[in-house]
Amino acid sequence: MSSLTDRYLAATLRAVPAPRRAEIATELRASIEDMVEDRSAGGQDTAIAEREVLTELGNPAQLAARYADRRLQLIGPTYYLAWERLLKLLLSFVPATVGVVVGLVEATTADNAGGAIGAGIVTALQVAVQIAFWVTLVFAVLERTGTSLDLPEWSVDQLTEGPVERDVRLTDTCASIAMLALVAAYLPWQHFQSFIDDDAGRNIPIIDPALWRSWLPALIAVLLASMVFEAVKYRTGRWTWRLFAVKAALDLAFAAPVMWLLHTDRLLNPALVRRFDWLRDGDNLATVTTVAVVGVALIVIWGLVDSAVRTYRSTR
């Protein structure tokens, strides 16, 4: 019967490169025998000493990974922070945005108004899973191939002068400003190019053009104020309850009019409703309105909850 040491060596050598097995076997056996002899010289039973030495050496698979210089983690410390930052940034807005867009498209272009909410939720979940999978896969490949991302080295010069830690990142701020700018640009852009034409080939704006005399300029002003808020928040460096209150006020100043206009059937262009016959059938228009209102509400709630959590962590 083989000894515990022989069995431990066999389990270790199975997971190391074949050309190094003889070298590692000789080195490891000598180390084990030396440690057992040291314990035996102190009066400990040899069998007990052998068992304790092998226990201290740990799992043979982990020891073999150290000999083979093989990583036992999917994303190692070299790229973990970059992976975490990018994943959080993408998951913070991409799934919700795509889900709402898909729900609106399903409700306005297909005769499936009842399933629009479900389609949006399912799509958002699928996008979240895809983002998590592909971002993790890319970073795992980079980790194992040793590809350099040319990430800046940390230095003491990056330490802030004050005691307050910065928890508002530049990448998050840029992404938020970019999203706000896209929404602000879309409002006038859809008036001239919405990709929906009437029978004569003329563009049909999605939003009622009459709102340019009232609500649309106000909504664009709120978006511009939100962009300024993001810059101020970054300059402050951390969330505060005062900033959270401003964030909540700006979000509600945009979302409340949009939901009210949707609920009162004043947001969508009447010409757009006439363009799609099924919107005028039964409760289809009401269903589309409900989907849009729920989508806007979920986005606002998601953002406020996330901001509240960040504020709580920053101020406690």
Secondary structure, DSSP 4 states (H G I P E B T S, - for coil): ---HHHHHHHHHHTTS-GGGHHHHHHHHHHHHHHHHHHHHHTT--HHHHHHHHHHHH--HHHHHHHHHT---SSS-HHHHHHHHHHHHHHHHHHHHHHHHHHHHHHHHHSS-STTHHHHHHHHHHHHHHHHHHHHHHHHHHHHHHT----PPPP-GGGS-SSSSPP-S-HHHHHHHHHHHHHHHHHHHHHHH--S-B-TTS-B--SB-GGGGGTHHHHHHHHHHHHHHHHHHHHHH-S--HHHHHHHHHHHHHHHHHHHHHHHTT-SB-HHHHHHSGGGGSTTHHHHHHHHHHHHHHHHHHHHHHHHHHHHHHHH-
